[in-house]
Amino acid sequence: MDSTIEKRESSEVEELYSSWSLTIVCILLILSLLTSYYLQIKRIRAIHETVVSIFAGMVVGLVVRLAPGHLIRQMLSFNHTLFFNLLLPPIILNSGYEMRQDNFFRNFGSILIFAFFGTFISAMGLGVIVKIWSFLGLEGLNLSILDCLIFGSTLSATDPVTILSIFTQYKVDPKLYSIIFGESLLNDAVSIVMYETFSQFKGKEKSTLTLLNGVGIFVLSFSSSMAMGVVFGLATSLLLKHSHLHLYPALESCLVGLLAYTSYFFSNGLHMSGIVSLLFCGITLKHYAYHTMSRRTQRTTKYLFSVLAQLSENFIFIYLGLNLFTQEFAVFKPLFILISTIAVIATRYLAVFPLSELINFFHRWRATGPARGKPELPHSYQMMLFWAGLRGAVGVALASGFTGENAGALRTTVLVVVVLTVVMFGGTTARMLEVMGIRTGVVDEDGPGSSSEEEEEERAWRRSG
């Protein structure tokens, strides 16, 4: 009897603290969205909302850390399951669903080169630099080459959220937008698959055959995930086309969203890439299923996916700021953090500029006429691609899987490097657009600044009012 009462009291206390935790998160989200509104209406370019969200999270995280008790701190700590199952899918689905497909597939070759080879260069480069630092033994880190490669693949995941929100806000040149957009999304998927592939070989004998096996697993996982997303998208399209669901828009909208999410979880359940599946499911839905939906479902899915993505994006950056102080086992190694940050910047440079020149060379080789002397990726584009290499929450989520005696130091380093790169590069992106002379305010039917029919109707309504 006593144990039953104790359990009930414990659950009541946990419910109480979870309510306070959610209250804190909701207040931070409200403040973040109001800050975004203020920055946009005042046209303030020097500060971006993501930077404000991180600092707000850091302040609240510090207060929670210093306060007595530990339940709220535990509830506000970064949970990789929550991130991958709740926060990441809305962003990926909305990205695929709202993608300007013409520009994306027109630049698909460049996107794949940066996503695959660029991520590989970043991961390998980071792994080698970290291994050299570990070999010096200055801060007591003892890492195997496989640990270093896993760490490198974790920190090779870039963050598309900050850069793309700025690009959308300023209506950046659609070609540059589509390349950075595609590279960022596929880069996250490649990083996750690479991380999982390396992790499978922990504790196993390494050989050339193991390397080839890893490459095979990587290619199979990525291509299978892509096919899975397309299949789910086509199945949804056929279901809508050969049924009368358009007569029941609420049911139709629910089914579209649920089938898309099912592709994500089903792929993850089969040890494939849910990000790739969901991205290509979203692309397929927009290309095939969208035109068979009822008008109400078209609007509902468009705004529902957009709203969920907006909330997830703001929550992720608040979450990162909170986690700097709420994580249980924070092991700070300042020199290692500094070396990792420099390595991230250096490997991003090596991944962008040589590959850009390779793309330009290939473009000049196959081009004819006046286009022959025009580079596919001018220097200004290359600089913005380099600047878009800030790291994101995907790396922090992957880092939660680190094991071993140095796991705490590696997790903390990943988190600090992510926050530093978001503040350094994300906070100065708007200024870099001006410095590099990148076209802004571009309204193109395939670009990030294009107007939907709903937006046109909204403007007409405002004019009539």
JOTAFEN-V682526 format. One record per residue. N is the residue number from 1. RES is the residue in one letter. SS is DSSP state (A for helix, B for strand, O for the rest). PSI is psi in whole degrees, -180 to 180 (NA if undefined). Layout:
n & res & ss & psi
N & RES & SS & PSI
N & RES & SS & PSI
//
This chain:
n & res & ss & psi
1 & M & O & -45
2 & D & A & -40
3 & S & A & -35
4 & T & A & -43
5 & I & A & -42
6 & E & A & -41
7 & K & A & -41
8 & R & A & -44
9 & E & A & -41
10 & S & A & -42
11 & S & A & -34
12 & E & A & -41
13 & V & A & -43
14 & E & A & -40
15 & E & A & -39
16 & L & A & -48
17 & Y & A & -33
18 & S & A & -34
19 & S & A & -42
20 & W & A & -38
21 & S & A & -46
22 & L & A & -33
23 & T & A & -45
24 & I & A & -45
25 & V & A & -44
26 & C & A & -43
27 & I & A & -43
28 & L & A & -39
29 & L & A & -43
30 & I & A & -47
31 & L & A & -38
32 & S & A & -45
33 & L & A & -38
34 & L & A & -37
35 & T & A & -43
36 & S & A & -44
37 & Y & A & -45
38 & Y & A & -45
39 & L & A & -37
40 & Q & A & -42
41 & I & A & -29
42 & K & O & -2
43 & R & O & 45
44 & I & O & 115
45 & R & O & -17
46 & A & O & -25
47 & I & O & 140
48 & H & O & 152
49 & E & A & -32
50 & T & A & -38
51 & V & A & -43
52 & V & A & -42
53 & S & A & -43
54 & I & A & -47
55 & F & A & -37
56 & A & A & -43
57 & G & A & -39
58 & M & A & -43
59 & V & A & -49
60 & V & A & -39
61 & G & A & -40
62 & L & A & -42
63 & V & A & -44
64 & V & A & -37
65 & R & A & -40
66 & L & A & -21
67 & A & O & 153
68 & P & O & 158
69 & G & O & 162
70 & H & O & -10
71 & L & A & -46
72 & I & A & -40
73 & R & A & -41
74 & Q & A & -41
75 & M & A & -28
76 & L & A & -3
77 & S & O & 153
78 & F & O & 128
79 & N & O & 113
80 & H & A & -29
81 & T & A & -44
82 & L & A & -41
83 & F & A & -52
84 & F & A & -32
85 & N & A & -22
86 & L & A & -42
87 & L & A & -39
88 & L & A & -43
89 & P & A & -43
90 & P & A & -37
91 & I & A & -45
92 & I & A & -45
93 & L & A & -46
94 & N & A & -36
95 & S & A & -46
96 & G & A & -38
97 & Y & A & -36
98 & E & O & 7
99 & M & O & 139
100 & R & O & 96
101 & Q & A & -36
102 & D & A & -50
103 & N & A & -37
104 & F & A & -51
105 & F & A & -23
106 & R & A & -33
107 & N & O & 23
108 & F & A & -35
109 & G & A & -48
110 & S & A & -40
111 & I & A & -45
112 & L & A & -39
113 & I & A & -47
114 & F & A & -41
115 & A & A & -42
116 & F & A & -62
117 & F & A & -37
118 & G & A & -44
119 & T & A & -39
120 & F & A & -45
121 & I & A & -44
122 & S & A & -46
123 & A & A & -46
124 & M & A & -43
125 & G & A & -46
126 & L & A & -43
127 & G & A & -43
128 & V & A & -45
129 & I & A & -44
130 & V & A & -37
131 & K & A & -41
132 & I & A & -43
133 & W & A & -41
134 & S & A & -38
135 & F & A & -33
136 & L & A & -28
137 & G & O & 30
138 & L & O & -27
139 & E & O & 22
140 & G & O & 20
141 & L & O & 129
142 & N & O & 96
143 & L & O & 136
144 & S & O & 166
145 & I & A & -34
146 & L & A & -40
147 & D & A & -41
148 & C & A & -39
149 & L & A & -37
150 & I & A & -43
151 & F & A & -42
152 & G & A & -41
153 & S & A & -32
154 & T & A & -45
155 & L & O & 7
156 & S & O & -1
157 & A & O & 113
158 & T & B & 169
159 & D & O & 111
160 & P & A & -16
161 & V & A & -54
162 & T & A & -52
163 & I & A & -47
164 & L & A & -32
165 & S & A & -37
166 & I & A & -44
167 & F & A & -40
168 & T & A & -42
169 & Q & A & -40
170 & Y & A & 4
171 & K & O & 60
172 & V & O & 157
173 & D & O & 121
174 & P & A & -35
175 & K & A & -48
176 & L & A & -42
177 & Y & A & -48
178 & S & A & -37
179 & I & A & -48
180 & I & A & -39
181 & F & A & -54
182 & G & A & -43
183 & E & A & -40
184 & S & A & -45
185 & L & A & -48
186 & L & A & -31
187 & N & A & -43
188 & D & A & -43
189 & A & A & -43
190 & V & A & -41
191 & S & A & -43
192 & I & A & -46
193 & V & A & -41
194 & M & A & -43
195 & Y & A & -47
196 & E & A & -36
197 & T & A & -47
198 & F & A & -40
199 & S & A & -30
200 & Q & A & -22
201 & F & O & 9
202 & K & O & 130
203 & G & O & 2
204 & K & O & 162
205 & E & O & 136
206 & K & O & 137
207 & S & O & 177
208 & T & A & -37
209 & L & A & -38
210 & T & A & -41
211 & L & A & -47
212 & L & A & -37
213 & N & A & -42
214 & G & A & -43
215 & V & A & -41
216 & G & A & -44
217 & I & A & -43
218 & F & A & -51
219 & V & A & -43
220 & L & A & -43
221 & S & A & -45
222 & F & A & -48
223 & S & A & -39
224 & S & A & -39
225 & S & A & -42
226 & M & A & -46
227 & A & A & -39
228 & M & A & -44
229 & G & A & -43
230 & V & A & -42
231 & V & A & -46
232 & F & A & -40
233 & G & A & -44
234 & L & A & -39
235 & A & A & -41
236 & T & A & -43
237 & S & A & -44
238 & L & A & -39
239 & L & A & -45
240 & L & A & -37
241 & K & A & -39
242 & H & O & 32
243 & S & O & 179
244 & H & O & 33
245 & L & A & -21
246 & H & A & -16
247 & L & A & -14
248 & Y & O & 77
249 & P & A & -34
250 & A & A & -47
251 & L & A & -41
252 & E & A & -46
253 & S & A & -43
254 & C & A & -44
255 & L & A & -40
256 & V & A & -48
257 & G & A & -43
258 & L & A & -40
259 & L & A & -38
260 & A & A & -46
261 & Y & A & -34
262 & T & A & -37
263 & S & A & -37
264 & Y & A & -52
265 & F & A & -36
266 & F & A & -43
267 & S & A & -45
268 & N & A & -38
269 & G & A & -27
270 & L & O & 14
271 & H & O & 34
272 & M & O & -171
273 & S & O & 109
274 & G & A & -32
275 & I & A & -47
276 & V & A & -45
277 & S & A & -47
278 & L & A & -38
279 & L & A & -50
280 & F & A & -23
281 & C & A & -43
282 & G & A & -43
283 & I & A & -45
284 & T & A & -41
285 & L & A & -45
286 & K & A & -35
287 & H & A & -38
288 & Y & A & -48
289 & A & A & -30
290 & Y & A & -41
291 & H & A & -8
292 & T & A & -3
293 & M & O & 158
294 & S & O & 159
295 & R & A & -39
296 & R & A & -39
297 & T & A & -37
298 & Q & A & -47
299 & R & A & -42
300 & T & A & -50
301 & T & A & -40
302 & K & A & -50
303 & Y & A & -34
304 & L & A & -49
305 & F & A & -38
306 & S & A & -44
307 & V & A & -45
308 & L & A & -40
309 & A & A & -42
310 & Q & A & -47
311 & L & A & -43
312 & S & A & -43
313 & E & A & -48
314 & N & A & -39
315 & F & A & -40
316 & I & A & -44
317 & F & A & -34
318 & I & A & -43
319 & Y & A & -43
320 & L & A & -45
321 & G & A & -44
322 & L & A & -43
323 & N & A & -22
324 & L & A & -31
325 & F & A & -17
326 & T & A & -14
327 & Q & O & 144
328 & E & O & -48
329 & F & O & 81
330 & A & O & 119
331 & V & O & 102
332 & F & O & 125
333 & K & O & 93
334 & P & A & -45
335 & L & A & -39
336 & F & A & -39
337 & I & A & -44
338 & L & A & -46
339 & I & A & -42
340 & S & A & -40
341 & T & A & -45
342 & I & A & -40
343 & A & A & -39
344 & V & A & -45
345 & I & A & -44
346 & A & A & -44
347 & T & A & -31
348 & R & A & -40
349 & Y & A & -46
350 & L & A & -27
351 & A & A & -29
352 & V & A & -56
353 & F & A & -48
354 & P & A & -41
355 & L & A & -35
356 & S & A & -43
357 & E & A & -36
358 & L & A & -43
359 & I & A & -42
360 & N & A & -41
361 & F & A & -45
362 & F & A & -39
363 & H & A & -44
364 & R & A & -35
365 & W & A & -40
366 & R & A & -9
367 & A & O & 156
368 & T & O & 157
369 & G & A & -149
370 & P & A & -27
371 & A & A & -16
372 & R & A & -34
373 & G & A & -2
374 & K & O & 122
375 & P & O & 144
376 & E & O & -39
377 & L & O & 94
378 & P & O & 170
379 & H & A & -36
380 & S & A & -40
381 & Y & A & -42
382 & Q & A & -41
383 & M & A & -40
384 & M & A & -34
385 & L & A & -42
386 & F & A & -44
387 & W & A & -24
388 & A & O & 9
389 & G & O & 18
390 & L & O & 149
391 & R & B & 160
392 & G & O & -167
393 & A & A & -21
394 & V & A & -42
395 & G & A & -41
396 & V & A & -41
397 & A & A & -42
398 & L & A & -37
399 & A & A & -22
400 & S & O & -16
401 & G & O & 2
402 & F & O & 141
403 & T & O & 167
404 & G & O & 179
405 & E & O & -24
406 & N & O & 12
407 & A & A & -43
408 & G & A & -44
409 & A & A & -40
410 & L & A & -43
411 & R & A & -47
412 & T & A & -40
413 & T & A & -45
414 & V & A & -47
415 & L & A & -46
416 & V & A & -41
417 & V & A & -41
418 & V & A & -49
419 & V & A & -43
420 & L & A & -44
421 & T & A & -36
422 & V & A & -44
423 & V & A & -46
424 & M & A & -51
425 & F & A & -43
426 & G & A & -38
427 & G & O & -16
428 & T & O & 8
429 & T & A & -45
430 & A & A & -40
431 & R & A & -39
432 & M & A & -35
433 & L & A & -41
434 & E & A & -45
435 & V & A & -42
436 & M & O & -3
437 & G & O & 32
438 & I & O & 138
439 & R & O & 131
440 & T & O & 169
441 & G & O & 24
442 & V & O & 124
443 & V & O & 109
444 & D & O & 141
445 & E & O & -19
446 & D & O & -1
447 & G & O & -179
448 & P & O & -14
449 & G & O & 12
450 & S & O & 151
451 & S & O & 132
452 & S & O & 168
453 & E & A & -35
454 & E & A & -40
455 & E & A & -37
456 & E & A & -42
457 & E & A & -39
458 & E & A & -43
459 & R & A & -40
460 & A & A & -39
461 & W & A & -41
462 & R & A & -39
463 & R & A & -40
464 & S & A & -28
465 & G & O & NA
//
